[in-house]
C-alpha cells in the first residue's frame, strides 16, 4: 500500500491499532463523522500485517452498505469499511479470514432500504492504486447518510469468518 511502516503487526492487533490511529476509544458510544473514519483508514492502510507477502490478496479492503435484517429490530441499514486478512497454513491452504470492521448502523428507513446492497473491494495486486480506490469510495454519496439520517450506532470490531 502506500509508505508502509516497517514492523509487520500481528493480525490480532488490528482493532487496537485502528482505534489508536483514529482516536476511537472502545465503548465510548460516539458516532464519528466520516472524515475521522477516512483519516484513520488512510493511516491504517499504511500498517503492514503478518500475512504471507507472496499471496497478494491476503490483505485487502472493502467498502459496503446494505439493508439488513439480521441485526435485530433497531438496525435496518449498515455502511462501513472492512479490512480483511486471509490466514493460511504452511502449505498456503486457506484457514479463514480475519476482518476488522468499522460500521455505521442506521434504523429502518425506506430511502435507505431502497439503496440495496453494494460492495467495492481493493487488493494491492489489483491494477487500481489504493489512493484512487480510496478517493472513489470515500466520495460515494452513501456517506452523506451519516449527516442526514443519523446513525443509531458506530461500531468497530474484529472477527474470524
N, C-alpha and C positions, 0 to 999 in steps of 0.2 A: 504494500500500500504506500502511502506517501511517508517519507522521512521516518522510518521506524526507530523506535527506541532499541537499545542493544540487547538487553536481557530478555529472553523469552520467558513469559509468565505461565504458570500453571493454569489450565483452563478453569479449574475450580475457583480461581481468584477473580474471574471476570466481573462478577457483580460488585465486589468490593472495589475493584479498580475503577469501574464505570461510575459508581456512586461517588467516589473520591474526585474523579475528574470533573464531574458535573455538579458537585455540591448538592447531592441528593441524599440527605440522611435517612437511614432506614426508619420507617414508621412515623414520619412527620406528617403525613396526610396532605401535604401541599400538592397542588396541581401546577407544575411549572409551565411557563409559556414555551411554545415550540422552539423559539430562539435559544433557550437554555438547553433544551434537549439536543438541538442541532450542534451547538458548540461542544457539548460532551461527546456526541457521536464522532465528530471530526477528530477530537483528541484521542478518543478510544480506538479509532481506526488505525492510528499510528502505533498502537501497542501490539507487539508480536507475542503470540502464544505458542505453547508447546504442542504443535501439530506437526505431522510429517511434511517437511518442506517439499519433498518430491511429489506430493499429491496436492496440486494447487487448488482443488475445490474442497479442501478440508476446512477452510476458514472463509466465510462469506457473510454477506448481509442480505436482509430483505426487508422491504417496506410493505406493509399490509394494512388493509382495512376490510371490515366485513360486518354485516348484520349478523348477530349471533343469538342463539337461544340456549346455549349450554352453560352460561354464567349465572343463570338464575333470573328471577323476575326483575331485578333492578338494572341489569345491563342488557342493552339492546344493540350496541354497536361498539366496535373496537377500532383503534387507529394506533399504529405503532411501528417500531423498528425492532428487528431481531438480528443479533449476531450469532451465527451458527457455526459450531465446530464439529467436525467428524472425528470420532475416536476409532482407531484401527489397532489391530494386534500386530505382532512382529512380522506376520506374513501379509500385512496390508489388508486383512479381512475386516470388513465393517463390524464394529461393535455397537455403535449407536451414535446419536447426535446429542450434543450439549448446546442448549440455547440460552442466551441472555436476552430477555425481553424487556422492552420499555414501552408501555402501552397506556393510552388514554382509554377510559371506559365511559361510555355515554348511556343515558337512559333510552327508553324506547322513543322513537321519533320517525314518523312516516317519511320525511325527507331523507333521513339517514338510511332507513331501510331500503329506500329506492336506489341507493348507491351500489348495492350489490357487494361483490367480493373482488378484491384486487390484490395481487402480489407482484412485486418487482424485485428480482434478485440481482446480486452482483458478486462475482468472484474475481480474484486477482488475475486468473488466467484468461478472463474474458477480454474481448477487444476494447470495450468501453473503459476508459480510465475511471478510477474511483471518483475523482473530483467532478467529472461530468455526470456520472450516475448520481452522486450526492446532490449536485445542483439541480438536477432534474427532479429527483424525488422530494427534495425539500421545498421546491416551488409548486408542488402539487396543490391544487385548490382544496383538497380534503383537510389540510392543516388549518384552514380558516374556521373549521367547525369548533376548534378549541376555544376560540373567542366568541363565536355566535351561538353555539349550542351548549357550552359549559359542561365539561366532563363531570361525571359523578366522582370518579377517582382517577388517579395516575399510579401505576404500579410498575415496579422493577423487580424481576425475579429471574432466577436461573433454574434450569431443569434438564434432566436427561429425557430424551424422547426416542 
